[in-house]
């Protein structure tokens, strides 16, 4: 066991030393325009999934609120609260889909 631990530590140290080496002796310097373009690109790439998730969250919260009210769901309050909380909206949406009544009052049976 001691040999395994010492070999693991040696492997980690040598790997990190090899990965830390670069081909160029000096780091690459970006101009201000290049740095601004790189920053804008990274924010745009990271922003697209963020905006999509906000749109999906709002759509699900509005739909669950309307559907639970329309169907007189017994757990309407629970699923409405869960879907309007940003980090639990998927859980609330799934609970609503599983437990919602199959028919609407006043609709076809």
Order of alpha helices (4+ residues) and beta strands (2+ residues): alpha-alpha-alpha-alpha
